[in-house]
Amino acid sequence: MRFYGWIRPLHRKLFKMRKLSLLTTISCFLLLNQLSGAQDIQMQTGPDIDQPNNIRNYLMEAAAGISGAALEGIRSKEEWEKARPQRYKEFLESLGIEHLPPAGKRSGLNIQITGTIQMDGYRIEKLYYESLPGLYVPANLYIPDNIKEPVPAILYVCGHAHDQKVYYQTYPRKYAQLGFVCLIIETIQYGEVWGDHHGCYSKGWFNWYSRGYTPAGVEVWNAIRALDLLSERPEVDSERLGVTGRSGGGAQSWFIAAADPRVKVAVPEAGATTLNEQILTRSIDHHCDCMVPINTFCRDFQDIGALIAPRPLLIVQGDGDNLNSIEGVRELYKDLKNFYSLYEVPGRIGFVEYAGGHASIPESRKKVFSFFVEQLMGKQISYEDIGDYDDSSDARLSDEALKVYVDGPPEDDRTKTIQDSFIPVPTVPDISNAEELSVFRDSVIKLLMEKTFGAFPDIPVPSEPHLISRSADLGRYGNHVYSFIPEKGWRLKVDIRWRNDPQIDNPLMIVLRNQNENRNDSENFIEGLEQEWNIAYLEVRGVGEAGWSPELQWHIRRASAWTGRTIASMQVWDVLRCLELCRALNGINPEKIGIAARDDMGVIALYAALLDGHCHTVILKDPPESQDVTSQPDGEGAAIEMLNCLKITDIYQIPALIPNTNIIFKGTVPNSFLWSENIRRDVGAVEYVRIVEK
């Protein structure tokens, strides 16, 4: 069967366009190269076996790519030292702490000691400090008796256990008995004041991703201030500080040591494996939101470990831990040992692997104690001789004894709401003319491409378009269904209904179908569109044939974010690739293509129109007022989060950023969108068109 004449040389269409974005230019020329000399292209028949549209396979490949690319291109110490400042800056940004003040400009700690317990050979000071104004951290400080000169200190960070400093008290006690000052701090979850680590995990607060917020950032900042506290103590040698913790505290130990060079020795226990293993085994499903930074730059723990090098690092892991695959930890250790060799100090990194699950055993603990004594005190004590901690009931102090907030937490404590204010939201810009709007628009697009869509390829894969079906029954001039590849691992379909002669260029309206929509919902939505428009129906990833089981949605939303993307950003990418394809089709006016969307898909339509830069019209019905909205604990509901987008813009601002695009609202205009309408009016752009439901 001959391929129906659907493509003409693309050169004329490219030159007709006044200005193309870089992405569009690259993609259009890729498409042209695929289609040049293709007069006898055959219609595709049979299934696309090589493109299974499997979201799990896609995420596993994405994770494998990130793990495989860790430390890629770093072949010498000199290359790393050149790259390190930028990598460090990116790491702080991924934690959401890049905006916080450096040393010397931080607010006072305002340390309050609420009690002291004298023990045999050491004392415990019960205290809290002010990490940020109104953010208080309860802690216990273990100080050996008879300190004659400053001694090394260890910061112990708690994992996810209730009554944290009580549960983990055996560790700081042992360190004090070994001669260390040890500060144990509570996290914002499960301590004396219960804040939230589990926003995305169990509360449906997926807008954390849009804010660029992770509770790991709060914990790392609280730990940095804890190091400030230790450094100010007369008993402490500030040049000999270590950090350790298990489980969630293990992950934080990686982050803290990478973020603060004052940490001279780090021992993370059961806190990390490779991203590849997390997604492959789905152990991510059991992990707290604090276990990985916002993965804007698609990094893995090897990259974090490189920021610790060449300082001593001991990785501790059980071989039967269902949260941290031992295969991934071995790979992590191997890669980092090779990296430490660049500094010619491979002996500074060690690995303690033991038989067991997500818990320590006496042998592993004793090796940790011995490592700290050697690295911070310069003493050689074998792990056999150093002894384990005493976990007997007689040695343990009660929750009441170790309690810091004897009279309750400070009235202005922000622990329970810190997620709402930790990441600063940019102020709404004051725009008064077209030039200011243009500058703002360019900055938004630049930042979105770097911080929100950075996981997508700089040069898109070939779309390999196929005509897979056609008929004379749908549309006045029939319909064509084309498939195309938006990204490796996917082949989507766009169904074009020809209301006009396909031998003559006419406008095209691409209607985005919704997840779980009823039959003919999209057709009814676009009913009444002027006859000059041909109509296409597109199912993006997560919708229709490119969808997945609802029970996977929660996993996919979290796993996607850990690989540097979200469902919404993938869907925007799909629309962009569809726009590129449609501009090359015979019968379509490339300067008059629009997007129509209902409800949450309005977010996808507006971002696609912004990044594409050439959409003639966007038709919206009931778009959300903001992306700063919560969802459902099971992952169902509006999946409109995009990494870091709220640090850059919000959905209601986008109509102002595309002033030459017609914006049509079917039904009510959300109040927040009036800001954009006012801007458009002020700069002399096309105002909104309002139409009633029918």
N, C-alpha and C positions, 0 to 999 in steps of 0.2 A: 504494500500500500504506500502510495506516495504521501509524503508529509504535506499537509495542507499549507498553502502559502501564508505563513504567519510571521515571517521575518524578512525585513529588507535591510540593506546595508545600514549600519548604525552611525556611520560618519555624519550623515546629514542631520540626524537627530541630536548628536552631541553638539554640533556647531550651532544648532538652533537654540540650545539652552544658553542662557545668558551667563550663568556661572554654576559650576559644579563643585560640590564638596570633594575633598581628597578621596574619601571613601567611595563616593559615587563614581568619580572618575576612574579609579582603579578597577572597581567592579564592572563598570560598563565596558571598559576595554578588555577585561578578561572575558566578558560575555561575548564581545565582538569576535575575539580570537576563536572562541568555541564555535561560533555560528558562521564565520566567513566561509564561503564556498560550500554552503550546506543546502543547496537547492534540492538534493535528493535524500534529505534526512528522513528516515523511516519513523513511523509512529511507534512508540514504545508499547510493547505488549508483555503481559505477565508481570509478576510482582518484582519489586526492587529488592532483591534478596540481600544485596550488599548494604542497604540502608534500612536497618530494622526499626528505627524510631524507638529505641529502648532507652529510657531515661537513666536506668541504673547503669547500663553499659557506658553511656555518655559520661556520667559523673565519675565512674571508675577510671575511664580513660583520661578525663581531666585531672583527677587526683594523681594518677600515675605520671602524667606529664609534669605536674608541679614537683612531685618527689624526684623524678628523674632529672629535672632541670636545676635542682638545688645546687648552689655553688658552681653552676655551669659557667665556664669561661674564666674561672679563677685558677691560674696555673702557677702563680708565684706569690710570695709575701708582698712584693711590690704592687702587683695588680690588685691584691685585696686592700692594701692600705689606701690605694687610690680610690677604690670603690666604697670603702667602709663608711666615710662620712655620709654619703647619700643613703646607703643601706641603713645606717643608724637613724637618720632622719625619718626614713620611711617606716622603720620599726616603731618609733615613738608615735607616728601618725596612726599606725594600725592599732595601737592601744588606745588612741584618743587622748594622749597626754602631751602632744606636741605644743599645745597652747599654754601649758602650765609653766610657772616661772622657774628659771634656773636657780642654782645655788646662789645665795646672796640677795635674792630678791623675793624669797618666799615669806609668807606670813608667819607670825610667831607660832610656835608649837603649843604654847599655853598649857604646859604639862601640869596636871593635877594628880598628886599622890594621895590616894584615899585610904591607905593602910599599909602596914608592914608586918610580915610574918618572919620571925627568926627561926631558922631551922638549924639542924646540926651541920655546921660548916658553911652555911650560906644563908642569905636572907632573900625574901621575895617582896619587892615593892609592887603594890597594886596601884596602877595609874591609868590615866587616859590622856591623849594628846589631840590637838586640833590639826588635822591634816590639811584641810581647807577651812575657811570660815564656816562654822556650823557643821563640819564633818568631823566627828569624834571617833577615836579608835581605842577601845579597851585593850589593855595589855598587862602582862605580868613580867617584871624584870627580875631575873635571878642573878644575884651578885655574890661571888665567893667571899668568905671572911678573910681578913688580914691581907688585903691587897696592898703591896708595898709600892708597886709601880704599875702603870697602865698595862692591861692584859688584852689578849684578843677577845673579840665578841662575835657571837653568832646570832643571826636573826632567824627565828623559827616561824615559818608561816603555816597556818593550819589548813588542813583539808576539809572535806565536807562531812564533818561530824558535829553532832549537837554538843553544846557546852564545850566549845573548842579548846580553850586553854586548860580546861579541866581534863578533857579526854586525852590531850597530847602532853600532859604535864610531865610524863616520864622522861621526855626528851630534854627539856630545859633543865630539869633536875640533874640529869646525868652530865650535861655539859657544865653546869656549875660545879659539880663534884670533880670534874676533870680540870677545873681552873678557868673556865671561860665565863665571861658575862654573857648571859643569854636573854634576849627579849623575845617573848612569844606574843604575837598579835593576833587578834581575831579578825575574821573576814566580816563583810557586811551581811553575810548570811550565816545563820545558826549560832551566832554569838549571843551576847547579852541583849543586843537589839537586832531583831531579825529584819534585814533588808532583803533584797532580791538578787540572786544570781540566775534564777530560772525564768527569765522573761520570755524568751523564745521557747525554751524547753517545755514549760508547762502552763504558761499564762497567755500565750497568743500575742505576745508583745513583739511581733516581727518588725515593727517600726524601729526597733533598736538598730537593725541593719541599715535602715535609711538614715538614721541619725549618726551612723558611724560609732555606735556605742557598744562596748563590751564591758561586763563587770570586771574583766581582767585589768582594764585600765585603772579602775578605782583601786583594786588590790595592789597593783604595782605602785601607784602613787602613794598609797598609805605606807607601803614598805619603804619607798624612798624617804619619806618623812621619818620612818622608824630608824633608818640609817642616820638621818640628821640627828635624831635623839641620841643614838648611841655615840655618835661622834662628839657630842657635847658633854658626855659623861666623863668625869675625871678618872674613873676607874678603867676607861676603855682606850686602847691603842687604836686610833681611827685608821691606821694604815694596815690593820690586820682584822678585817671584817669578813665573815662568811655568811652564807645563806643556805638554808635547807628546808625541806618539807616533803610531805608524802601526799600522793594522789593530787587533789587540787593544789595543795601546797607544793607538790613536785613541779607541776606546770608553772606555778608562779615563780618558783626558784629559777627556772630557765629564763623567764621574762625579766625578773628583777636583776639578775646578774648581767643580762644583755643590756639592760637599760641604764644601769648605774655602775660605772667603772670602779667605784669604791669597794665593790665586792671583790675580794681577792681570791675566794674559793667558793665554789658552788657544788652542792650535792643534791640534785633532784631525784626523788624516789618515786617510781611508779607514776610519772607525770607526763609521759610523752611517748609516742611512736610516730611513724611516718604518716603523712596524710593519705598516702596510697593505702596503707593498711586500715586506717580509720574508715575509709569509704568502702573498701573491698569487703571487710568483715562486718560493716555496719555498727562497729563499736561506737561510732559517733552518736548513735541513738541513745547511748547510756551516759554520755558525757554532758557535763554542765556547760552553759554558755561561756563560762570563764576560761575554758581549756584551750581556746585558740583565739588569737587576735582577729579583728576584722581583716580578712585576707585580701585587702585591696591590691596588693602587689604580687599575689600568688606565690607566697613563700612557704617553706616547710621548716621543721625544727632544725635541720642542718644549717639553714641560714641564720637561725637564732643562735645556735651554738657557735657559729663563726664569729658572732659579735662578742662572745665570751672569751674566745681564744686570744692570747695564749695562756690565760689564767687557768689554774688547776680546776678540773671538772671531773666529777665522779658520777657516772650514770648508774642507777641502782634499779633493778627490775626483776620481778619474778617471771618464770617461764610459763606460768599457767594463768596469767592475768587476762581476764576476758575484756578488760578495758583498754589494754595496751598490748597488742600482739608482739610477742617476743621476736618474731622475724623482722618486724619493722624496727624494733629497738636495736637489734644486731646491725641492721643496715645503717641506722642512724649513727651508731658508735663507729662502725667501719669508715663511713664517710668523714666523720669528724676527726678520727685518728689520722687519716690521710691529710686532712686539712691542718692539723696541729704539726704535721711533719714539715709543712711550708715554713713554720717558725723554728723548725729543728728541735721541737720539744714534744715528741710523741708520748713521752713518759708522763706528761702533765695531765693526760686524759686517761681515765680508767673506767672499767665496766665491771660491776658486780652483778652477775646473773645467778639467781638461786632458784631452787625448786619450790614453787609455791604460787599462790594467786595474788590478789590485790591486797596484800598485807606483808609486813616485814617479818623476818625471822631473826632469831638471835645472831646467827652468823653474819647476815647482811648488816644488821645494826652495828655490830662490833667493828666491822670493816669501815663503816662510815665514821665511827668515833675515832678509830686509829688514823684515818685519812686526815681528819681535821687537826688532830694533835700533831701529825707530821707537817702538814702544810702551813698551819698558822702558829704553831709553837716551836717547830723545828726539832721535835722529839720523835724518836723511833720507839714506838710501843706496839708490839704485834697485836693483832686482833684477838689472838687467844688469851693474851695477858690483860687486855684492857677492860674486859668484863662487860656484861650487858646491864641495861637499866633494871631497876627494881620495880616490878609491877604489882607487888603485893598490896593487899588492901590496907595494910598498916602504913605503907609508904605514901599512899594517895591521899591528897587533901580533897575536901568536899567542894561542891559548887559554891556553897555559901562562904567557905573560907577564902576562896580565890576570887570572889565577886568584887568587881571594881566599882560599879554603880551602886553603892550602898544605899543612897537615897534616890535612885533612879537616874536615868541619863539626863544630860542638860536639856533644858526646854527647847532650845533652838537646834537640836540635833537633826541633821538631814539624812541620816543613814537610810531611812525607809523610802526616801524620795530622791536620792542622789541621782538615779537614772534620768530624772527629768531635767537636771540642770548641769550635769557633769560636762556634757558636750555643748559648747556655746552655739546657739542658733544665729546665723547671720541676720543682721537687721535688714528689713525690707528696703531696697534701694530707693532713693529719691531721684526720680528721672523726670526731666522737664523738657528734653528735646531729643530729636532723632539721633544725634551724635552720641549722647550719653547712653541711649538705648542700644546702639550698635556696639559700643564698648562693653556694656554689660552682657549682651548676648554672646559676643565672642569669648568673653571670659567664662561664661557658663558652659558653653560647648567645649571649650578646651578642658575645663576641669571635669566635666562629665566623661569625656573620652579617656581621661587619665584615671579618675577615681571611681567611676561607676561602670564603665564599659571596657576597662583595661584588660580584662581576661580574654577578650575577643581578638582574633588575629588582625595584625596590621594590614596584611594583604588577604582578603577573603578567599576561601577556597572556590574553585570553579563551580558554578551553579548547575552545570550539566542539565540544562532544561530538556524535558521530554513532553511531547503531547501524548497523553495517555488515554484520552477518550474525547469523543465529539458527538454531537447529535444535532438534529434540525428542530428539535421539539422545545428546547428551553431557550427563550429569547426569540425575538422576531427573526434574527438571522442565525439562530442556533446557539450552541455553546461549545466551548473548548475547555477541557480540564488539563492544565499543565502541572507537571511536578518539577521541583527544583531542589537543590541542596543549599540550605542557608549556612550550614556549618557541618563539619564532618560528623557523621553519625545520624544525620537526619535527612529525610526527603519529604517535603511538604507539598500540598496541592493548593492550587488556586483555580477556582471555577469561574470563567468569564462568560457572562451572558451577553451576547451581541444584540443590542437593541437597535444598532445601526450597521450599515454596510461595512464589514471589516476591511474593505479595500480603501476606505476613506478614514482619515484620522478623525477621531472624536474623543471627547473627554472620557475618563474612566474613574469610577468611584469604587474603591476597595472597601468592602464591608467586612469588619472583623467579627467573626462568630464568637459567641461566648461559651464558656465551659458549661456543660449541662443545660444548654438552652433547649427549649421545646421546638418541635418541627415547625418551620416557617417563621420563627421569631425574627430572624434577621431579614427575611423577605418582607415581612410586615413592617418592620422598622424603616426600611428604605423606600417603602411604597410611596409614590407621589413625587419621587425625584424626577426632574425635568427629563424629557425624552432624549435630549442630546447626549445624555450620559449613558455609556455602557456600564454594566455593573459586574464586579468580581466579588466572590465570596472566598475569604481566606481563613483557614484554620491554622493558628500558630501552635507552637508547642504547648502542650497541656490542654488542648481543645480537640474534641472530635477524634479523628483517627490518629492524631498525634498526642493523644491524652494518655493518662495512666490511671490506675485504680485509686480511688479516693483515700484509701488507707495508706498510700505511699506519700500523700501530699506533705504531711508533717516532716517526714524524713527528707524529702526532696528540698523543701524550703531551707532546712538547716544545712544539708550536705552541699547544696548549691552555693550558699553563702561562704562555706568553708573553702570552696574552690574558686572564689572570687567573682561569683555571678549570682543572679537570682532568677526566679521564674520570669519576673517582669522584664528584666534586662535581656533574657533570651528571647522573649516575645518581641521586644522592640527590634532586636537584631533580625528576627524573621521578617518583620514588616519592611525593614530597610532593604533586605535582599529581594523581597517580592516587588518592591517599587522599582528596583534596578531591572528586574526581569521584564516587568510590564512596559517600561519605557522603550524596550527594544522590540516590542510586538507590533506587527502590522495592524493598523486600524485604531491605534491609540495615539492621541496627541500627548507627547511627553511633557508639554508645558501645562497640561490641564489634567492632573491626576489628583484625586482626593482620597481621604480616608474617613470612614464613618464607623462610629463605635458607640456602644451602650455601656452604661454602668462602669465597672472597673476597667474595661477595655479602653475607655476614654483616656486613661493614663498612658496606655501603650500607644494610642493614636497620636497624642500630643508630643510625646517624646520622639516618636518616629518622624513626625513632621518637622520638629526642631532640628534633629540631626541630619535629616535628608536635605532640608533647606529649600525645597522646590515644590512643596505641596500647594496646590491651588486652593483647596478647600478642605476643611475638617468639619464634619458633622458630629455633634455630641448629643447624647441624651443621658441625663442623670450621672455625670461624672462625679467622683468623690471630690470634696472640697480641699482635701489635703492628703498627702501620703503619710502624715504623722498620725496614723490611726492604728488601733489594735485589731487583732483578728480573733480567731477562736483557738482555744488551747489545743485542739486536735489538728490544727493546721488548716482546717477548712476556712472558707471565707475569703475575703479580698487579699490576694497575693500580689500586692502592688508595691512591695518594698524593693528598693534598689540601693545597693551599697553606697553610703555616704551622700546620697542625693540631697538630703535636707541640710547638709553643710554647704550646699551649692545653690539650690533653688527649691521650689515646691511646685506642684502641678498647676496651681492657680496662676503662677507667674508666666507660664509658657506661652499663652496666647499673646502676651505683650512682646515676646521674643521672636514671634513670627508675624510681624505687622502686615506683611503683604499677603498673608494667607487668610482667605475668608473663613470666619468662624461662625458656624450656624448651630444654634441650640434648639433642639426639638424639646419643647417643654420649658421648665424653669431654669434660669441661670443661677447656679449656686452663688451665694453672697460673696464668697472669697474671690470669685472670678471677676467681680466688678473692679478690682484693682487693675487687672490687665486691660479691661475695657477703657478705664479712665486714661491709662497710659496711651493706648492706641488712639484715643480721641485727641489727647494732647499733642501727639506727634503727627497728626493728620493722616493716620492709617485707617484702614477699613474697619468700621465698627461691627459689633456683633449683629448677626441676624437672628431674630427670635421668631419661631413659628410655633403655633399651638400643636397639640398632639396630633390632631387630624387635619 
